Amino acid sequence: EFKLYHYDPSFILAVIFIALFSVSALSHLFQLGRSKTFFFIPFFIGCVFEAIGYAGRAISAKQTPDWAVMPYAMQSLLLLLGPTMLAASIYMTLGRLIVFLDADFYSLVPIQNLTKVFVIGDVLSFLAQSGGGGMLSQAKTAGDQKTGQNIIIFGLAVQLYFFAFFITVLHVFHRRINKNPTKKSLSVTTPWKRLILVLYIASGLIMVRSIFRIVEYITGSNGPLQSTEIYIYVFDAALMCITTALFNVFHPGRVI
């Protein structure tokens, strides 16, 4: 039987994460405006997507068991796409850090192409996930639902591949600049090494979330991950909340 949810969504959990992502989003808006780090606008949008997504879940919780399609579609699509927007700014942060440290020659990918390569991958992932999510939210049959899930899995796999490549590029750059520091890296007083650590942590969190989502869709609507609500809060909501808060605490504007 085709159902929008295989459990009764929690109103309390949804409201908690609406509040957390809203606070993070407002903080990021203030921080990017103050530091003029406009490449972090996608990150802010990602926070907004997350907050609105959990608002959709809160609405659905109040509609149980007669769920309307619109709130379900809203949460399904925006919670898929939020991390993609976060990723876009994370990719751009590394490119700007490399340029800031005059370390272009330490980049595994030519610096003029670095951001382009990852943003293209991010856009491809975004389009696949949005297309699959749109199809899934309008599915009338189990077959339509399966098709939407397969497209989403492809989009998530693309995201996972590019994040694995990104971490490789980050690690190579980190190893090279530690071995042979540039004059700029030795002279600047901003804590750029801490920013690299933050990039590692954030990338790892988004990768874990992407792996969870892939397994969730592979196991299907009757699998334990889609039929038990707590998993989405542990392996998606909490991880993405930590990611957004991490950049609130250590904003790239402090370094570049």
C-alpha positions in Angstrom: 0.0 0.0 0.0 1.3 3.4 -1.0 1.5 5.8 2.0 3.2 9.2 2.5 4.5 8.3 5.9 5.0 4.9 7.5 4.8 6.3 11.0 3.1 9.3 12.7 5.5 12.2 12.4 6.6 13.8 15.7 5.5 17.4 16.1 7.9 18.1 19.0 11.0 16.9 17.2 10.1 18.9 14.1 9.6 22.1 16.1 12.9 21.6 17.9 14.8 21.5 14.5 12.7 24.4 13.1 14.0 26.5 16.0 17.6 25.2 15.7 17.9 25.8 11.9 16.1 29.1 12.1 18.6 30.4 14.7 21.5 29.1 12.7 20.1 30.7 9.5 19.6 34.1 11.1 23.1 33.9 12.5 24.6 33.1 9.1 22.7 35.9 7.5 24.2 38.3 10.0 27.7 36.8 9.7 27.9 36.8 6.0 26.6 40.4 5.8 29.1 41.6 8.4 32.1 39.8 6.9 30.9 40.2 3.3 31.5 36.5 2.6 28.8 36.4 0.0 29.9 32.9 -1.2 28.2 31.7 1.9 24.8 32.7 0.7 24.1 29.1 -0.5 24.9 27.9 3.0 22.3 30.4 4.4 19.8 29.2 1.9 20.5 25.6 2.9 19.7 26.5 6.5 16.4 28.0 5.4 15.6 24.9 3.4 16.2 22.8 6.5 14.0 25.0 8.7 11.1 25.0 6.1 11.5 21.3 5.6 10.9 20.6 9.2 8.0 23.0 9.2 6.5 20.7 6.6 7.0 17.8 8.9 5.4 19.8 11.8 2.3 20.5 9.6 2.2 16.8 8.6 2.3 15.8 12.3 -0.8 17.9 13.0 -2.6 16.2 10.0 -2.0 12.6 11.1 -3.3 10.3 9.7 -4.9 12.4 6.9 -1.7 13.8 5.5 -1.9 16.4 2.7 0.6 16.1 -0.2 1.9 19.7 0.0 3.6 19.6 3.5 4.9 16.1 2.7 6.4 17.3 -0.6 7.8 20.4 1.1 9.7 18.4 3.7 10.7 15.6 1.3 12.2 18.0 -1.2 13.8 20.6 1.0 15.4 18.2 3.4 17.0 16.5 0.4 18.2 19.7 -1.1 19.4 21.6 2.0 22.7 19.8 2.3 23.4 20.3 -1.4 23.3 24.1 -0.8 25.6 23.7 2.3 28.0 21.8 0.1 28.2 24.5 -2.5 29.6 27.0 0.0 31.9 24.4 1.6 33.4 23.8 -1.9 33.9 27.6 -2.5 35.5 28.0 0.9 38.4 25.7 0.1 39.0 27.5 -3.2 39.1 30.9 -1.5 41.4 29.6 1.3 43.9 28.2 -1.2 44.0 31.6 -3.1 44.2 33.4 0.3 47.3 31.4 1.3 48.9 31.9 -2.2 49.0 28.1 -2.5 47.4 27.7 -6.0 50.2 25.2 -7.0 49.3 22.9 -4.1 45.8 22.3 -5.4 45.1 18.9 -6.9 42.7 20.5 -9.3 43.9 23.7 -11.1 42.6 26.6 -8.9 40.8 28.3 -11.8 38.7 25.1 -12.2 38.4 24.0 -8.6 35.2 25.7 -7.7 33.7 25.0 -11.2 34.3 21.2 -10.9 32.6 20.9 -7.6 29.8 23.3 -8.3 29.0 21.4 -11.5 28.8 18.2 -9.5 26.7 19.9 -6.9 24.3 21.2 -9.5 24.0 17.8 -11.1 23.3 16.3 -7.7 20.8 19.1 -7.0 18.9 18.6 -10.2 18.7 14.8 -9.8 17.5 15.0 -6.2 15.0 17.8 -6.9 13.6 15.8 -10.0 13.4 12.6 -8.0 12.0 14.3 -5.0 9.3 16.0 -7.1 8.4 12.7 -8.7 8.3 11.0 -5.3 6.1 13.6 -3.7 3.6 13.3 -6.6 3.7 9.5 -6.8 0.4 7.8 -7.0 1.6 4.2 -7.2 4.4 2.1 -5.7 6.0 2.0 -9.2 6.1 5.8 -9.4 7.6 6.0 -5.9 10.3 3.5 -6.9 11.3 5.5 -9.9 11.5 8.7 -7.9 13.6 6.9 -5.3 16.0 5.6 -7.9 16.6 9.1 -9.3 17.2 10.4 -5.8 19.7 7.6 -5.2 21.6 8.7 -8.3 21.7 12.3 -7.1 22.9 11.3 -3.7 25.6 9.0 -5.2 26.8 11.9 -7.3 27.0 14.1 -4.1 28.8 11.3 -2.3 31.3 10.9 -5.1 32.1 14.6 -5.3 32.4 14.9 -1.6 34.9 12.0 -1.5 36.9 13.7 -4.2 36.6 17.0 -2.3 38.1 15.4 0.8 40.9 14.0 -1.3 41.7 17.5 -2.7 41.5 19.0 0.7 43.8 16.3 2.2 46.4 16.7 -0.6 46.4 20.5 -0.2 46.6 20.2 3.6 49.5 17.7 3.4 51.4 19.8 0.9 51.1 23.2 2.7 52.1 21.5 6.0 55.2 20.1 4.3 56.2 23.3 2.5 54.3 26.3 3.9 53.9 29.3 1.7 55.2 32.7 2.9 51.6 33.9 3.2 50.6 30.9 5.3 53.4 31.7 7.7 52.8 35.4 8.0 49.0 35.5 8.4 47.6 35.6 11.9 44.1 34.2 11.0 43.5 30.6 12.2 43.4 29.0 8.7 44.5 25.6 10.1 41.4 25.5 12.2 39.2 26.2 9.1 40.7 23.2 7.4 39.7 21.1 10.4 36.2 22.5 10.2 36.1 21.6 6.5 37.1 18.0 7.3 34.4 17.6 9.9 31.7 19.2 7.9 32.5 17.1 4.8 32.5 14.0 6.9 29.1 14.8 8.4 27.5 15.4 5.0 29.1 12.2 3.7 27.6 10.2 6.5 24.2 11.8 5.9 24.4 11.0 2.2 25.3 7.4 2.9 22.4 7.2 5.3 20.0 8.6 2.6 21.3 6.3 -0.1 20.7 3.2 2.2 17.3 4.6 3.2 16.1 4.8 -0.4 17.8 1.5 -1.5 16.0 -0.3 1.3 12.7 1.3 0.2 9.6 2.6 1.9 9.1 -0.7 3.9 12.7 -0.8 5.1 13.6 0.1 8.7 15.1 3.5 7.8 12.0 4.9 6.1 9.5 3.3 8.5 11.2 4.5 11.7 11.3 8.3 12.2 14.1 8.5 14.7 16.7 7.6 12.0 16.1 10.8 10.0 16.6 12.9 13.1 19.8 11.1 14.1 21.5 10.7 10.7 20.1 13.7 8.9 18.7 16.5 11.1 21.3 16.2 13.9 24.3 15.9 11.6 23.2 18.9 9.4 22.4 20.9 12.5 25.9 20.3 13.8 27.3 21.3 10.4 25.5 24.6 10.3 26.3 25.4 13.9 30.0 24.5 13.3 30.2 27.3 10.8 28.4 29.6 13.1 31.0 29.0 15.7 33.9 29.1 13.3 32.8 31.2 10.3 35.1 31.4 7.2 34.9 35.2 7.5 37.3 34.9 10.4 40.0 33.7 8.0 39.3 34.7 4.4 
